[in-house]
Amino acid sequence: MKIFIIIALIGLLVYLIARKFMLTTSGSNTSIVKASQRQRFVVIDTSSPLINRVTRSTLRTVGIGFLLLLLTLVLGMKIKILWILIPLSLYLIGQFFVYTNHIKSIKNQRIYFNPETYEVLVDYIKDQPLSFNLMRDIVSVSEIKSVQKNRDTLFGYYKLHLKQGMVVIPYLIEQNDNSTNKLFFTYLNENYKIEVESKLFPII
């Protein structure tokens, strides 16, 4: 009887995660900035192949977490020492929530960068656009990263503290391998002293 209750609870958790996944990956980023404001600006964004790779990697990790949790709960009734594996399985499952949090952050904003003037325009879906100069308007930069990689992906983000607010940029944007992204993040890393903090779950 206990096993059926455990399976039912895990099934409910899988359903809730799948539902959250569908809500996170659906929809599109609707711009609220006029086209004339984007002239000479290049989008600093992630890429579909990168997102697909990270999605597959995260789902594998979460799947392993679920299997480990199920085996621990079933076998742990006879072999008590296996209960120590529960924190590990929950950590693996928790990577899904880090993933969806970062994808949501990426979809909620669009970053435009002018490589000639180093002007940056952040176009938010629900908030007013924010503009700043990468050379002049940043007060400080901090970096929050995961304690370890999820397979080949390291989750984390930059926090740009500005004179007029703050901008959060997930690693998934930095990991997009194109010349404009490289220019943006190279300048950021070479010209600012970045305070780095590691977290178990780097939620934005």
N, C-alpha and C positions, 0 to 999 in steps of 0.2 A: 504493500500500500504506500509506504514511504517513497519508494522508487517512482511510482506513478505521479505522486505529488511533485517530486523533484523534476521529473520530465515535463510536467505541465507548467511549472514555474519557468523552466528554461525555455520552453516553447513560447511562453508569453514574452519573455525577454527578447527572444529572437524576432518575434513579431514587432515589438516596439522599436527595435534597432532597424529592422527593414523599413518600417514606416518612416522613421526619422531620416534614413538614407534616401528614400524616394523624395521626401520633401526638400532635402538639402540639395540634391542634384538636379531638381526640376526648376524650370523658370529660366529667365535670362536677365542680364544686367541692363536695365533701362537707364539711359543717360539723361541727365537733367542739365547738361551744359550745352550751350549753343555751338553749332559746328564751327562758327567763325573763331571761337575761343580756342579751338584745337589746332589751328594752323601752325605748322612746324613742330607740333608736339607728337611724340611717339608713345604708344601705349607700353607701359611697363607691366607685364602680365605673365602669368604662367602659360603653359601650353597644354593642349588636349592629350598628346602622348604622355606627357609627364603626369597629368592627373589620372589617366588610365592606369599607368604603372603603379602610382601610389595607391590607387583604389584597390587594385588586385593584391598588392602587397599587404595592405591593411586588412582586407577581408580574409586573407590566409592567416594572418596573425590572430584575428578575432576568432576564426574557426578553430585554430589550435587551442585558444583560450577556452572556448566552449567545450571541446572534447576533454581537455584536461580537467575542467570543472566537473563535468559529468562523471568522469572516471574517479575523481577524488571523492565526490559525494557518494557514489555507489560503493567503491571499494573501501572508503574510509570508515564505513560502518563495521568492517571487520578488521581493517588495519589502520588503527588510529593515527599512526605517524604520518599517514598520507594527508592529513588535514593541513599540514604545513605548506602544501602545494596550492591551497586556495588563494592566498595573496598573489601568487604568481599568475594564476589563471585570471583573476580579476584585473590584474595589471594589463595582461594581453587583451582582454575584452575592452578595457578602458581606452585602448588605442583608437577604437572606433569613434569614441566621442571627441577625442583630440582631432581626428581627421575631419569629422563633420563640422567641428568648430572652426577649423582653418579654412575649409571650403566655403563656409558661410561668410567668413570675413572677406575672402577674395571676391565673392559674388556681390557683396554689399558695397564695394567701392571699385573705382577704376582710376588708375594712376597714369597721368600723362606727363611726359618728360621732354623738355626741349634740350637736346644735347649741345646746342650752340650757346645758350644763355644760362643753362642749368636751372631754369624755372621749372617748377613742378606744380601740377594741378591735380588735386584729388577730387574726383567726382563721386559723391555719395548718392545712393538711391533715395534715402529718406532725409538726409541732412543737406545743408547748404554746402556748395563746393568750397574747398579750401585751397589757397594758392600760397606758395612760398618759394624761396630761392635756396637751392641746395648748398650754396656757398655762404650765404649771409644770415639766414633766418633760423638755423638750427642752434638751439641752446645746448642740448646734450643728446646723446644717443645711448640707449641701453638695449641689451639683447637677452631674451629669455629662450632657453633651449632645453630640449629633453635630455635626461641623464644618459640616454643611449639611443642608438638608431633602432627604428622599426624595420628590420631587414636592411634595405639599402637606403632608407629614408630617415632623415633627421628632422623631426618636427621642432619648430621654434619660430620666433618672430623678432623683428626690430621694433623698438618704440622710439620714434623721433619726437623729441620734446621741442616744440617751436615757441616762438614769441607769442603766437596767436592760437596755440592749441597743441594737439598731439596727433600723430599719424602712426598707425600700426601696420607693418608690412610683414606678412608671413614668409618664411623661408621658401615656400613653394613658388614664390615669384622670383626670388634670387636664383633658384635652381634652374630656371629656364635659361638655356644656354644660347643667348643671342648677344650681339655686340652692344646694343643699347642698354640691356639689363646689366651687362658686365661693366660698362662705363659708369652707370649709376651706383652700383654697389662697390665698385673699386674705389670711386671717389669717397664714398661714405666710410669705408674701412680705412683708407689711407689718411684721411683728414680729420677724423674725430676719434677721441679716446672712448672706446665703447666698453661700458660696464656689463660684464656677462654674468648671468645667474642661471643655474641649472634647476629644473623642476621635474618631478616625476610625471606630471601631466601639465604641459605648457598650454593652458587654456587662455585664449585671448579675452 
